[in-house]
Protein backbone atom coordinates (compact mmCIF):
# COMPACT_ATOMS: atom_id res chain seq x y z
CA UNK A 1 0.00 0.00 0.00
CA UNK A 2 1.34 3.48 -0.83
CA UNK A 3 2.15 6.09 1.79
CA UNK A 4 -0.09 9.08 2.50
CA UNK A 5 2.32 11.57 0.89
CA UNK A 6 2.43 9.48 -2.29
CA UNK A 7 -1.36 9.52 -2.61
CA UNK A 8 -2.41 12.99 -1.47
CA UNK A 9 0.57 14.91 -2.79
CA UNK A 10 1.38 18.35 -1.49
CA UNK A 11 3.42 19.17 -4.60
CA UNK A 12 4.38 17.57 -7.86
CA UNK A 13 2.38 15.47 -10.30
CA UNK A 14 -0.25 13.19 -8.71
CA UNK A 15 -0.04 9.50 -9.48
CA UNK A 16 -2.88 7.87 -7.57
CA UNK A 17 -5.27 10.82 -7.59
CA UNK A 18 -4.99 12.20 -11.11
CA UNK A 19 -8.38 13.30 -12.44
CA UNK A 20 -8.81 14.41 -16.04
CA UNK A 21 -9.83 18.07 -16.08
CA UNK A 22 -12.48 19.38 -18.42
CA UNK A 23 -11.19 19.71 -22.03
CA UNK A 24 -8.45 17.13 -21.39
CA UNK A 25 -9.18 15.34 -24.68
CA UNK A 26 -8.90 18.66 -26.57
CA UNK A 27 -5.54 19.37 -24.93
CA UNK A 28 -4.22 16.00 -26.12
CA UNK A 29 -5.40 16.67 -29.69
CA UNK A 30 -3.61 20.01 -29.62
CA UNK A 31 -0.42 18.37 -28.37
CA UNK A 32 -0.58 15.89 -31.28
CA UNK A 33 -1.22 18.53 -33.96
CA UNK A 34 1.95 19.46 -35.93
CA UNK A 35 2.89 23.13 -35.81
CA UNK A 36 0.12 23.92 -33.37
CA UNK A 37 1.47 25.55 -30.23
CA UNK A 38 -0.65 25.79 -27.14
CA UNK A 39 -1.08 27.87 -24.04
CA UNK A 40 -2.55 26.54 -20.81
CA UNK A 41 -3.61 29.26 -18.42
CA UNK A 42 -5.46 29.51 -15.15
CA UNK A 43 -5.03 30.20 -11.46
CA UNK A 44 -2.32 28.59 -9.37
CA UNK A 45 -3.08 25.05 -8.19
CA UNK A 46 -5.74 24.34 -10.81
CA UNK A 47 -3.73 21.58 -12.53
CA UNK A 48 -2.11 23.23 -15.56
CA UNK A 49 1.30 21.57 -15.37
CA UNK A 50 -0.26 18.25 -14.34
CA UNK A 51 -2.62 18.37 -17.34
CA UNK A 52 0.26 18.85 -19.79
CA UNK A 53 2.54 16.31 -18.10
CA UNK A 54 -0.16 13.62 -18.04
CA UNK A 55 -1.30 14.44 -21.57
CA UNK A 56 2.23 13.95 -22.89
CA UNK A 57 2.54 10.70 -20.93
CA UNK A 58 -0.79 9.41 -22.29
CA UNK A 59 0.48 10.11 -25.81
CA UNK A 60 3.84 8.42 -25.12
CA UNK A 61 5.71 11.69 -25.68
CA UNK A 62 7.00 12.46 -22.19
CA UNK A 63 10.58 11.34 -22.89
CA UNK A 64 10.95 13.66 -25.88
CA UNK A 65 10.15 16.90 -24.05
CA UNK A 66 12.33 19.66 -22.67
CA UNK A 67 10.87 21.48 -19.66
CA UNK A 68 11.98 25.02 -18.92
CA UNK A 69 10.78 27.46 -16.28
CA UNK A 70 10.73 31.25 -16.24
CA UNK A 71 11.42 30.96 -12.51
CA UNK A 72 14.91 29.56 -13.17
CA UNK A 73 17.27 32.35 -14.27
CA UNK A 74 19.44 29.86 -16.16
CA UNK A 75 16.43 28.82 -18.29
CA UNK A 76 15.45 32.35 -19.35
CA UNK A 77 18.42 32.69 -21.71
CA UNK A 78 17.58 29.35 -23.33
CA UNK A 79 13.91 30.29 -23.65
CA UNK A 80 14.89 33.51 -25.40
CA UNK A 81 17.14 31.59 -27.81
CA UNK A 82 14.52 28.99 -28.82
CA UNK A 83 13.57 30.75 -32.11
CA UNK A 84 17.16 30.46 -33.38
CA UNK A 85 17.67 26.82 -32.41
CA UNK A 86 16.08 25.17 -35.44
CA UNK A 87 14.20 21.96 -34.71
CA UNK A 88 13.58 22.17 -30.97
CA UNK A 89 11.19 19.24 -30.51
CA UNK A 90 8.52 19.83 -27.87
CA UNK A 91 9.41 22.44 -25.29
CA UNK A 92 7.35 23.36 -22.24
CA UNK A 93 7.82 26.85 -20.83
CA UNK A 94 6.28 26.99 -17.36
CA UNK A 95 5.44 30.28 -15.63
CA UNK A 96 5.41 32.02 -19.00
CA UNK A 97 3.79 35.10 -17.44
CA UNK A 98 7.06 35.83 -15.58
CA UNK A 99 9.13 36.28 -18.74
CA UNK A 100 10.28 39.77 -19.79
CA UNK A 101 8.14 41.33 -22.52
CA UNK A 102 10.88 41.15 -25.16
CA UNK A 103 11.11 37.36 -24.67
CA UNK A 104 7.32 37.00 -24.87
CA UNK A 105 7.39 38.95 -28.14
CA UNK A 106 10.09 36.64 -29.60
CA UNK A 107 8.08 33.56 -28.63
CA UNK A 108 4.93 35.05 -30.18
CA UNK A 109 6.68 35.52 -33.52
CA UNK A 110 8.18 32.04 -33.31
CA UNK A 111 4.79 30.43 -32.61
CA UNK A 112 3.27 32.23 -35.61
CA UNK A 113 6.07 30.92 -37.83
CA UNK A 114 5.60 27.35 -36.55
CA UNK A 115 1.85 27.54 -37.24
CA UNK A 116 2.27 29.00 -40.73
CA UNK A 117 4.75 26.28 -41.75
CA UNK A 118 2.91 23.41 -39.93
CA UNK A 119 6.32 22.53 -38.51
CA UNK A 120 6.22 18.96 -37.18
CA UNK A 121 9.66 19.16 -35.54
CA UNK A 122 8.99 22.02 -33.12
CA UNK A 123 6.21 22.76 -30.66
CA UNK A 124 5.91 25.20 -27.79
CA UNK A 125 3.65 24.58 -24.83
CA UNK A 126 3.33 27.63 -22.62
CA UNK A 127 1.92 27.43 -19.10
CA UNK A 128 0.99 30.53 -17.14
CA UNK A 129 -1.49 32.17 -14.87
CA UNK A 130 -4.56 34.06 -16.05
CA UNK A 131 -4.55 35.68 -19.48
CA UNK A 132 -1.20 34.25 -20.60
CA UNK A 133 -2.71 33.79 -24.07
CA UNK A 134 -3.75 37.45 -24.21
CA UNK A 135 -0.16 38.46 -23.45
CA UNK A 136 0.99 36.59 -26.55
CA UNK A 137 -1.66 38.08 -28.81
CA UNK A 138 -0.69 41.55 -27.55
CA UNK A 139 2.70 41.07 -29.21
CA UNK A 140 1.42 39.40 -32.41
CA UNK A 141 -2.17 40.39 -33.14
CA UNK A 142 -2.61 37.77 -35.85
CA UNK A 143 -1.49 34.91 -33.58
CA UNK A 144 -4.89 34.29 -31.98
CA UNK A 145 -6.24 31.83 -34.57
CA UNK A 146 -2.91 30.04 -34.91
CA UNK A 147 -2.55 28.74 -31.36
CA UNK A 148 -4.77 26.85 -28.95
CA UNK A 149 -5.49 28.52 -25.62
CA UNK A 150 -6.92 26.39 -22.84
CA UNK A 151 -8.16 28.20 -19.78
CA UNK A 152 -8.47 25.85 -16.83
CA UNK A 153 -11.18 27.15 -14.57
CA UNK A 154 -12.24 25.98 -11.14
CA UNK A 155 -12.87 22.25 -11.30
CA UNK A 156 -16.43 21.05 -10.63
CA UNK A 157 -17.20 19.43 -7.28
CA UNK A 158 -17.69 16.03 -8.97
CA UNK A 159 -14.07 16.11 -10.18
CA UNK A 160 -12.81 16.96 -6.69
CA UNK A 161 -14.91 14.18 -5.19
CA UNK A 162 -13.43 11.81 -7.77
CA UNK A 163 -9.93 12.82 -6.63
CA UNK A 164 -10.86 12.11 -3.00
CA UNK A 165 -12.38 8.73 -3.93
CA UNK A 166 -9.22 7.71 -5.80
CA UNK A 167 -7.17 8.58 -2.72
CA UNK A 168 -9.51 6.63 -0.46
CA UNK A 169 -9.18 3.56 -2.67
CA UNK A 170 -5.38 3.80 -2.81
CA UNK A 171 -5.06 4.13 0.96
CA UNK A 172 -7.96 1.77 1.76
CA UNK A 173 -9.66 4.36 3.96
CA UNK A 174 -12.95 6.24 4.14
CA UNK A 175 -13.04 10.02 4.34
CA UNK A 176 -16.28 11.41 5.70
CA UNK A 177 -17.75 14.66 4.40
CA UNK A 178 -16.27 14.30 0.90
CA UNK A 179 -18.66 16.85 -0.52
CA UNK A 180 -17.76 19.40 2.16
CA UNK A 181 -14.05 18.93 1.47
CA UNK A 182 -14.68 19.32 -2.27
CA UNK A 183 -16.59 22.56 -1.64
CA UNK A 184 -13.85 23.94 0.62
CA UNK A 185 -11.26 23.25 -2.08
CA UNK A 186 -12.91 25.97 -4.21
CA UNK A 187 -12.27 24.14 -7.47
CA UNK A 188 -8.55 23.54 -6.82
CA UNK A 189 -7.09 20.05 -7.12
CA UNK A 190 -4.10 21.25 -5.11
CA UNK A 191 -6.22 22.46 -2.19
CA UNK A 192 -8.20 19.19 -2.24
CA UNK A 193 -4.92 17.25 -2.02
CA UNK A 194 -3.78 19.41 0.89
CA UNK A 195 -7.04 19.08 2.81
CA UNK A 196 -7.14 15.31 2.41
CA UNK A 197 -3.47 15.02 3.38
CA UNK A 198 -4.06 16.96 6.60
CA UNK A 199 -7.28 15.11 7.43
LOLOSE-670627 format. One record per residue (C-alpha): residue in three letters; x, y, z. Coordinates in steps of 0.5 Angstrom, whole numbers. Layout:
N
<'ala'; <X; Y; Z>>
...
END
This chain:
199
<'unk'; <0; 0; 0>>
<'unk'; <3; 7; -2>>
<'unk'; <4; 12; 4>>
<'unk'; <0; 18; 5>>
<'unk'; <5; 23; 2>>
<'unk'; <5; 19; -5>>
<'unk'; <-3; 19; -5>>
<'unk'; <-5; 26; -3>>
<'unk'; <1; 30; -6>>
<'unk'; <3; 37; -3>>
<'unk'; <7; 38; -9>>
<'unk'; <9; 35; -16>>
<'unk'; <5; 31; -21>>
<'unk'; <0; 26; -17>>
<'unk'; <0; 19; -19>>
<'unk'; <-6; 16; -15>>
<'unk'; <-11; 22; -15>>
<'unk'; <-10; 24; -22>>
<'unk'; <-17; 27; -25>>
<'unk'; <-18; 29; -32>>
<'unk'; <-20; 36; -32>>
<'unk'; <-25; 39; -37>>
<'unk'; <-22; 39; -44>>
<'unk'; <-17; 34; -43>>
<'unk'; <-18; 31; -49>>
<'unk'; <-18; 37; -53>>
<'unk'; <-11; 39; -50>>
<'unk'; <-8; 32; -52>>
<'unk'; <-11; 33; -59>>
<'unk'; <-7; 40; -59>>
<'unk'; <-1; 37; -57>>
<'unk'; <-1; 32; -63>>
<'unk'; <-2; 37; -68>>
<'unk'; <4; 39; -72>>
<'unk'; <6; 46; -72>>
<'unk'; <0; 48; -67>>
<'unk'; <3; 51; -60>>
<'unk'; <-1; 52; -54>>
<'unk'; <-2; 56; -48>>
<'unk'; <-5; 53; -42>>
<'unk'; <-7; 59; -37>>
<'unk'; <-11; 59; -30>>
<'unk'; <-10; 60; -23>>
<'unk'; <-5; 57; -19>>
<'unk'; <-6; 50; -16>>
<'unk'; <-11; 49; -22>>
<'unk'; <-7; 43; -25>>
<'unk'; <-4; 46; -31>>
<'unk'; <3; 43; -31>>
<'unk'; <-1; 37; -29>>
<'unk'; <-5; 37; -35>>
<'unk'; <1; 38; -40>>
<'unk'; <5; 33; -36>>
<'unk'; <0; 27; -36>>
<'unk'; <-3; 29; -43>>
<'unk'; <4; 28; -46>>
<'unk'; <5; 21; -42>>
<'unk'; <-2; 19; -45>>
<'unk'; <1; 20; -52>>
<'unk'; <8; 17; -50>>
<'unk'; <11; 23; -51>>
<'unk'; <14; 25; -44>>
<'unk'; <21; 23; -46>>
<'unk'; <22; 27; -52>>
<'unk'; <20; 34; -48>>
<'unk'; <25; 39; -45>>
<'unk'; <22; 43; -39>>
<'unk'; <24; 50; -38>>
<'unk'; <22; 55; -33>>
<'unk'; <21; 62; -32>>
<'unk'; <23; 62; -25>>
<'unk'; <30; 59; -26>>
<'unk'; <35; 65; -29>>
<'unk'; <39; 60; -32>>
<'unk'; <33; 58; -37>>
<'unk'; <31; 65; -39>>
<'unk'; <37; 65; -43>>
<'unk'; <35; 59; -47>>
<'unk'; <28; 61; -47>>
<'unk'; <30; 67; -51>>
<'unk'; <34; 63; -56>>
<'unk'; <29; 58; -58>>
<'unk'; <27; 62; -64>>
<'unk'; <34; 61; -67>>
<'unk'; <35; 54; -65>>
<'unk'; <32; 50; -71>>
<'unk'; <28; 44; -69>>
<'unk'; <27; 44; -62>>
<'unk'; <22; 38; -61>>
<'unk'; <17; 40; -56>>
<'unk'; <19; 45; -51>>
<'unk'; <15; 47; -44>>
<'unk'; <16; 54; -42>>
<'unk'; <13; 54; -35>>
<'unk'; <11; 61; -31>>
<'unk'; <11; 64; -38>>
<'unk'; <8; 70; -35>>
<'unk'; <14; 72; -31>>
<'unk'; <18; 73; -37>>
<'unk'; <21; 80; -40>>
<'unk'; <16; 83; -45>>
<'unk'; <22; 82; -50>>
<'unk'; <22; 75; -49>>
<'unk'; <15; 74; -50>>
<'unk'; <15; 78; -56>>
<'unk'; <20; 73; -59>>
<'unk'; <16; 67; -57>>
<'unk'; <10; 70; -60>>
<'unk'; <13; 71; -67>>
<'unk'; <16; 64; -67>>
<'unk'; <10; 61; -65>>
<'unk'; <7; 64; -71>>
<'unk'; <12; 62; -76>>
<'unk'; <11; 55; -73>>
<'unk'; <4; 55; -74>>
<'unk'; <5; 58; -81>>
<'unk'; <9; 53; -83>>
<'unk'; <6; 47; -80>>
<'unk'; <13; 45; -77>>
<'unk'; <12; 38; -74>>
<'unk'; <19; 38; -71>>
<'unk'; <18; 44; -66>>
<'unk'; <12; 46; -61>>
<'unk'; <12; 50; -56>>
<'unk'; <7; 49; -50>>
<'unk'; <7; 55; -45>>
<'unk'; <4; 55; -38>>
<'unk'; <2; 61; -34>>
<'unk'; <-3; 64; -30>>
<'unk'; <-9; 68; -32>>
<'unk'; <-9; 71; -39>>
<'unk'; <-2; 68; -41>>
<'unk'; <-5; 68; -48>>
<'unk'; <-8; 75; -48>>
<'unk'; <0; 77; -47>>
<'unk'; <2; 73; -53>>
<'unk'; <-3; 76; -58>>
<'unk'; <-1; 83; -55>>
<'unk'; <5; 82; -58>>
<'unk'; <3; 79; -65>>
<'unk'; <-4; 81; -66>>
<'unk'; <-5; 76; -72>>
<'unk'; <-3; 70; -67>>
<'unk'; <-10; 69; -64>>
<'unk'; <-12; 64; -69>>
<'unk'; <-6; 60; -70>>
<'unk'; <-5; 57; -63>>
<'unk'; <-10; 54; -58>>
<'unk'; <-11; 57; -51>>
<'unk'; <-14; 53; -46>>
<'unk'; <-16; 56; -40>>
<'unk'; <-17; 52; -34>>
<'unk'; <-22; 54; -29>>
<'unk'; <-24; 52; -22>>
<'unk'; <-26; 44; -23>>
<'unk'; <-33; 42; -21>>
<'unk'; <-34; 39; -15>>
<'unk'; <-35; 32; -18>>
<'unk'; <-28; 32; -20>>
<'unk'; <-26; 34; -13>>
<'unk'; <-30; 28; -10>>
<'unk'; <-27; 24; -16>>
<'unk'; <-20; 26; -13>>
<'unk'; <-22; 24; -6>>
<'unk'; <-25; 17; -8>>
<'unk'; <-18; 15; -12>>
<'unk'; <-14; 17; -5>>
<'unk'; <-19; 13; -1>>
<'unk'; <-18; 7; -5>>
<'unk'; <-11; 8; -6>>
<'unk'; <-10; 8; 2>>
<'unk'; <-16; 4; 4>>
<'unk'; <-19; 9; 8>>
<'unk'; <-26; 12; 8>>
<'unk'; <-26; 20; 9>>
<'unk'; <-33; 23; 11>>
<'unk'; <-35; 29; 9>>
<'unk'; <-33; 29; 2>>
<'unk'; <-37; 34; -1>>
<'unk'; <-36; 39; 4>>
<'unk'; <-28; 38; 3>>
<'unk'; <-29; 39; -5>>
<'unk'; <-33; 45; -3>>
<'unk'; <-28; 48; 1>>
<'unk'; <-23; 46; -4>>
<'unk'; <-26; 52; -8>>
<'unk'; <-25; 48; -15>>
<'unk'; <-17; 47; -14>>
<'unk'; <-14; 40; -14>>
<'unk'; <-8; 43; -10>>
<'unk'; <-12; 45; -4>>
<'unk'; <-16; 38; -4>>
<'unk'; <-10; 34; -4>>
<'unk'; <-8; 39; 2>>
<'unk'; <-14; 38; 6>>
<'unk'; <-14; 31; 5>>
<'unk'; <-7; 30; 7>>
<'unk'; <-8; 34; 13>>
<'unk'; <-15; 30; 15>>
END
